[in-house]
Amino acid sequence: MTKLKVMTFALPGVLAAAAAGAAVTLSAWWWVAAVPMVLLLVLAVADVLQREHSVLRNYPVLGHLRFAMEALRPELQQYFIERNYDGRPFDRDTRSIVYERAKGTDAEEAFGTERDLGEPGSVYLTPSMAPRPVREEPPRVRIGGPHCARPYEMALLNVSAMSFGSLSAQAVTALNTGARRGGFAHDTGEGGLSEYHLRPGGDLVWEIGTGYFGCRTGDGGFDAGQFAEKAAHEQVKCVSLKLSQGAKPGIGGVLPGAKVNAEIASVRGVPEGVTVVSPPYHTAFSTPRGLVRFLARMRELAGGKPVGFKLCVGSRREFLAVCKAMLDEGTTPDFVIVDGAEGGTGAAPMEFADHVGPPLTDGLITVHNALVGTGLRDRIRIGASGKIATGADLVKRLAQGADYANAARPMMFALGCIQAQRCHTNTCPVGVATQDPRRAAALDVPDKAARVHRYQEATVKSALQIMAAMGVDHPRELHPGLLLHRVDAHTVRSGAQLYEWLAPGQLLGEAPRSWAGDWAAADPDRFALRRAATC
């Protein structure tokens, strides 16, 4: 009875306390709900008042979904929508084969090809009924003409031009370490020689661009003394003069100011934190004859090491003018690197990347024909660069006239690049194309160096296997007749039939009608086009 009375008197207090607690809880939940509503209201007001985006003024708050989808679109496209064979710039199949070879796993697929082999534009290689044994040792290409005192034995596949500054210190170090292990060359890009190129000890092709970084005077000109000093480095095996780049011919190079830290500024000799724009033209020469003389001077300053130039081919007349200058001066470069419009870049206007310059096939055939037709081909080696990622790509370019090839973006894939296409933003998610110390630190140099080495080795091995299947013992036996092009649904032509090929020295005699106008108009003392009387 006593307990019942106590409970009877206590019950109202318990109920009151419960009611008070519920009120507090409801009050707390009200604030939880109210805060987001207030924030959304503030956002809506801001959307209506702002004047930059019309879609937000008409659809406050909801309009932000449009920008969210835009931000997610590249990832959704790459991971969920694109098929294995139609991604751009590199499809998933190509990226996968690079990743697998870099990791040392089997780059094989089951159940057959997914590609439409009957599609017009397809190019395939011709197998032989009498295949050859696969070479155990990859052949080398001797770079060095009659005026070269220190020729270099170039590998069939090498690291193409990528500058320190565009790439992180860790990426450059890993590339050069991989090149040293595999015995292939590493092109420095036009950003100068850094300790990350030199410290690992790999062979270097030192590229000099229009900014003359690393051998630059105070006013941006060419400094012969600095050039001679740095070209004397044991690791520098060749020197390449960059005239133009496939992805952006005629506009020079661009390094965003966010990437120009104190270290890069010191290597290049430019102000820290300021966007670096290489001019589109050279100041050391202005004519084809001046170019040829400058190349000869560079070779002399470099102690007789091989010297050449890189270009995205434009006018055939202009290249023929350079050939005429070589003949007149009695001197030639040791190599020419042909860069195709499909090549990569860290930053370029879309209009240039999409619409300026010919693809590698056209440029390569033009240069090869011009050198053959002027009787200079045996003195000059041709390198090819522009979207060369697999053994089949390498064999195709060798059959079209190249002696060796360079690869840039595939080497980035070997480093871990995921084709995020943020190279120009300094926010590369894998630490390859960035100068952000935190992001770059994610790249493990020993592991990535091993991957670069394995990728290059496996790709060259694949090319040798393909050549053996074609009945070819050596790359010099490859020729355009071994490349078959599907012109339309019912027509297939070999490269020998589809393109015109000049005989050695043919331009020096009676030039064929298709070349006669350009040959007559080519002027060794001017790059500007001059209309031929026969045109």
C-alpha positions, 0 to 999 in steps of 0.5 A: 500500500505504501509503495502504491502511494509512492508510485501514485505521487511519483507518476506525475513527476515522471510524466512531467520529466518525460514531457520535458525531455520530449520537448527538448528532443523535438526542439533539437530536431527542429534545429537540425531540420531548420539549419539545412533549410536556412542554408538552402534558402541562403543559396537560393537567394544567392543564385537569384542575385548572381549574374554569371549563370542564367541557369541558376537564376531561373532554377535556384538550388536545382541548377547546381545539379547541372554543374555536379553532373558536368563534374562527374561526366568524365569519370562516368564516361570512362568507367561506365559508358565507353567500350573497350575499343572506342575511348579517347585519346587512348581506349581502354584496351590500349591502357590495359595492355600498357598497365599489364605489361608494366606490371609484368602480367600477361597482356592477353585476351580471350575469345577474339577481337572486339574490333570491326576489322571490316571498317573502312580505315582499318590497317592491319599487318601482313603475316607470312606463310614462312614466319621467322624465329623471334630475335632474342636481342632487340636491334639498335639504330645507329644515330650519327651521320658523316659529321658526327664524331660520337654516334649513339645506338638508339633503342627501337622504343624510347621515352618521348619529350616530357619536361620537368615542370610538366611532370613531377620530380618523382615521375622524371626520376622514375622514367630515367631510372627505367631508361637506365635499367632498360638501356633506352633513351629518355628525351628531357622535353624542352624544360631544361636539364634537371638533377632528376634527369641526371641523377639516375644515370639513364641516357638522355636526349636533351631537347632545346626548344624556342625558350632555350631553357637550360642554355638561355641568356638573360633576354631569352636567346641561345647561350652557347657557353651554357649549352656546351657545358651541359651538353658535355654531361656523360648522360647526354647522348643526343641533342634535339632542337624542337621546331614544333609539337604535334598537338600544338604546332606553331604556338610554342609550349605553356607551363602554368604559373602554378607549376613554376616553383623555385626549383623549376624556375632555377632549372629554366632560368625564368621567374618563379610563379609566372606562367612560362610561354615558349615563343612559337619561333626560334630567335637563333635562325630564321631561314632553312639555311640558318637552321641547318647551320645552327644544327651544325654549330650545336653539334660542334658545341656538343663535342660531336654528339648527334644533333637533330630536330623535331617537328610536326610537318606542315608545308611539304615545300618548307621541308624540301627547302630544308633539304635543299639547304642541307645539300647546299651547305654540305651538312645534315642533321643526324636525325629528324623526329616527326611528331603527329597531330595525335600526339599528347600535350600538357596544355594546348588550345583545343582548336590546335589539338583538333585542327592544326597539323597532319597525323603521324602517317602523313608527316612520316611519309612526307619526311621519309620521301623527301629525304629519299628523293634528295639522296639524304636518307642514308645519312639521317635517321627518322624517329616517330612520335605520336600515340605509339603504345603497342608493339603493333603501333611500333611495327606500323611506324617502322614499315612507314619509314621510321627507324625508331619510335618515342612514346610519352603518354604510354610511359605515363600510363606505366607510371600510373597515369589514369587518363584523368586529363588534368595535366594542366591543372596541377591536380594530377590524382596520381602524382605524375603531372603535378608540382603539388608535393603531397600529390607527387609523394604518392608516386613510388619511384622504385616501383614505377621505374621497374614498371617503365622498364618492363613496359618498354621491354615487353612492347619491343618484344611484342614488336619483334614477335609480330615482325617474326610472324610477318617473316621479317628478321630485322626492322629494315626489312619492313616496307609499306607493302606489308601494311594493308589498308581497308579503303572501303567495304570492298577494297583493300590496298597496301601502303605501297599502292596507296601512297607515292614512294620516291626513288633515291635521288629522284628529286635531283633529276626529273622530279615526278609531276606530283612533287615538281611544283613543291620542289621548284618552289622550295627556297633554302633561304626562306620558310615562307611559301613561294608559289611555283610557276607550275602550280 
